[in-house]
Amino acid sequence: MILNHVMSSDLGSGIFSDLIAYSRQYSDDSVEIKVTNKPVSGCDVYHYHRPHLEKSLIKNSVVTVHHDLNDDDKWHLFENFESQYRQAKVVICLNTLQKEFLANKGIKNTVVIPHGFNDSIFEAENKPVRDVVNLGVVSRRYGRKVKGEALLYDLLKRLDRKAVRFTFVGKDRTQDCWKARELGYQAEVFERLPYKVFGSLYKSLDALLVPSIFEGGPANVPEAISTGTPLIAKRVGMVPDYLDESRGIFLTGNPDVDAENINRYANDKVNQEKIKFEAYLNAGNALTWEQVTHKQLAVYEGVFK
């Protein structure tokens, strides 16, 4: 089988590069992979990653929904993608929220295959109870504050400085670290961190904080799940597929309520221990990139046949 990953643009993307690398690494020898900006004739299956940049798709096509379908950014409006989703043989969704959104639009040729985690870097542990819990914010900062900076700053005004500290990881997160320190928190920041040390990063975290307004993934969710790191997150992207309140905290968007729940997690050691143990038990529900690749190959085989 000849598989053509169609990028439709030469604009670089870290997650797309990772997806292609894992596809090459874990596909068997019967699969020949070609990665091009425009589709190459004579291939058996075409996987489009930016379908909205194509006027029409080749017959044996697969597309992946990489963004939040509720995102109101003009580049992510559903109308920009609708025609291509309807042309595709299979639409790969990263989460059930995307699948449900498309089903409500009459698009039901979907399958959910989330992002995976690198099992050579991440491993599960039953995290110890700590007097000061370390909350991780692991994402780059965007100008339109789609990652939930408004809620983050409201939380910074309300959380217990003696029981909570922060680790910020990602481009332009230094300003958030400065703000946290200004408000009296222990905080550190790594704008660039080699991926091979992310396993150690998650070992240091007592929870991953995801206050995002919109998310397709995010990719840090399976990383956190695979390491037994509790989530404190909005109901976006992959979060509802992995999180229930026994092993983390759903953010409501009300900073008073959310801060109270986080402070309880930090100060109630019995509750903290219980949540961390439940998160540890849930670690096996995250898929490795090898498992993700095999699920994608099954989709390709179905389209090919």
PyMOL commands that set and color helices and strands:
alter all, ss='L'
color gray80, all
select helices_A, chain A and resi 14-26+51-53+74-76+78-80+82-87+96-104+149-156+174-182+195-204+220-226+239-242+255-267+269-281+283-285+289-304
alter helices_A, ss='H'
color red, helices_A
select strands_A, chain A and resi 2-6+32-36+45-48+61-65+90-93+110-112+133-138+164-169+187-190+207-210+231-233+248-250
alter strands_A, ss='S'
color yellow, strands_A
deselect
rebuild
show_as cartoon
